[in-house]
């Protein structure tokens, strides 16, 4: 979903404030800017809803903006990500080569574990690698 929003330049709907509805007397350019923003909001909202499970879709379909949906998803799943990051980091720091395991297999396991840590947003600095 994020790839589609980036490709179509709609990612700003997560960061920029939504514009207020312009009055009927505003210039046409202001109205066009507002209409473009509404179109981007609707596209982003549709992409998000289409990529959700039925249960999540039902919970989020009444929300006005993609930003509200994003905040709700972060509240529901953000802590899980922190826990996954902590577990991946702990797995890396506690990893020891087991007797009878080839060096190649151990190195591949270390690489996979380091990848998991990085996927969850943690960096492994020089101190952690020693």
C-alpha positions in Angstrom: 0.0 0.0 0.0 2.8 2.4 0.9 4.4 1.8 -2.5 1.2 2.8 -4.3 0.9 6.0 -2.2 4.5 6.9 -2.8 4.2 6.2 -6.6 1.1 8.4 -6.9 2.5 11.1 -4.5 -0.2 10.7 -1.9 1.9 10.1 1.2 1.5 13.7 2.4 -2.0 12.8 3.6 -0.2 11.2 6.7 1.7 14.3 7.6 0.0 17.5 6.3 -3.0 18.9 8.0 -6.3 18.6 6.2 -7.4 21.8 4.6 -10.6 23.5 5.8 -13.5 23.6 3.4 -13.2 26.8 1.4 -16.0 29.3 1.3 -18.0 29.7 -1.9 -16.3 33.1 -2.5 -12.7 31.9 -2.5 -10.7 31.9 -5.8 -10.9 28.9 -8.0 -7.2 27.9 -7.3 -7.9 27.5 -3.6 -10.9 25.3 -4.4 -8.8 23.2 -6.8 -6.2 22.7 -4.1 -8.8 21.6 -1.6 -10.4 19.2 -4.2 -7.0 17.7 -5.0 -6.4 17.1 -1.3 -9.8 15.4 -0.9 -9.0 13.2 -3.9 -5.7 12.2 -2.3 -7.4 11.5 1.0 -10.0 9.3 -0.7 -7.4 7.4 -2.7 -5.2 6.8 0.4 -8.2 5.8 2.4 -9.4 3.3 -0.3 -5.9 1.8 -0.6 -5.7 1.4 3.2 -9.1 -0.2 3.6 -8.5 -2.5 0.7 -5.4 -3.9 2.3 -7.0 -4.5 5.7 -8.7 -7.6 7.0 -12.5 -7.5 7.3 -12.4 -6.8 11.1 -10.0 -3.9 10.7 -11.8 -2.5 7.7 -15.1 -2.4 9.7 -13.4 -0.6 12.5 -11.8 2.0 10.3 -14.2 2.6 7.4 -16.0 5.4 9.2 -12.9 7.4 9.9 -12.6 10.7 7.9 -8.9 10.8 7.1 -6.1 8.3 6.4 -4.2 10.1 9.2 -6.9 9.0 11.7 -6.7 5.5 10.4 -2.9 5.5 10.7 -3.0 6.7 14.3 -5.6 4.0 15.2 -3.4 1.3 13.6 -0.3 2.6 15.5 -2.2 2.5 18.8 -3.3 -1.1 18.1 -0.1 -2.5 16.7 2.7 -0.1 17.6 3.4 -1.7 21.0 3.7 -5.1 19.3 6.4 -3.7 17.1 8.3 -2.5 20.2 8.0 -5.9 21.7 9.2 -7.6 18.4 12.2 -5.2 18.3 13.1 -6.0 21.9 12.8 -9.8 21.3 14.9 -9.6 18.1 17.6 -7.6 19.8 17.6 -10.0 22.8 17.9 -13.0 20.4 20.9 -11.4 18.7 22.7 -10.5 21.9 22.1 -14.0 23.5 23.0 -16.0 20.3 25.9 -18.4 20.9 27.3 -21.0 18.6 26.0 -24.4 19.6 28.2 -27.5 19.6 28.0 -29.5 16.4 26.6 -26.7 14.3 28.7 -25.6 11.3 30.2 -22.2 11.3 28.4 -21.5 8.0 25.0 -22.3 9.6 25.8 -20.2 12.7 26.8 -17.2 10.5 23.6 -17.6 8.4 21.6 -17.6 11.7 23.4 -14.5 12.9 22.7 -12.7 9.6 19.0 -13.6 9.8 18.8 -12.5 13.4 20.5 -9.2 12.5 18.1 -8.7 9.6 15.2 -9.2 12.0 16.6 -6.6 14.4 17.0 -4.1 11.5 13.6 -4.8 10.1 12.1 -3.8 13.4 13.9 -0.4 13.3 16.8 -1.2 15.6 20.5 -0.6 14.7 23.3 -2.8 15.8 26.2 -0.6 16.6 29.9 -1.6 17.1 29.4 -2.0 20.9 26.6 -4.5 20.4 28.6 -6.5 17.9 31.5 -7.1 20.3 
